Amino acid sequence: MALVSNGHLALARRHLGTADRCLVRQLHVLSTLGALGVDLSLAESIFEAMLHNHTLLTEHKELIERALNHETKPAESHDAARLKLNDEATALLSKLKLHNHKETEGCFIGL
């Protein structure tokens, strides 16, 4: 009996989809609270924890994919993938702070 299955991979993909939606919601919360002038330190900490969990979910999905494909090496370094995600999140948060600093609305419309 295999330790991983296509069902396990499908579940991991669904979890990542949920995590993606939660990250978008948290960015919306940051934007909304920032526009109101609220201290964002706690909301940003939660966002960082969510990013960390997203990285772990991504690594888990990749492990399942490699097991199903009988591969032994990852296609991309986890550090490179983590840096890419963190760079994107940092850019989004920087834009968010810039928009909130200018007291403009509409940050992240369309996400």
Secondary structure as UniProt FT lines:
FT   HELIX           6..35
FT   TURN            36..37
FT   HELIX           41..68
FT   TURN            69..70
FT   HELIX           78..101
FT   TURN            102..103
FT   TURN            107..110
//
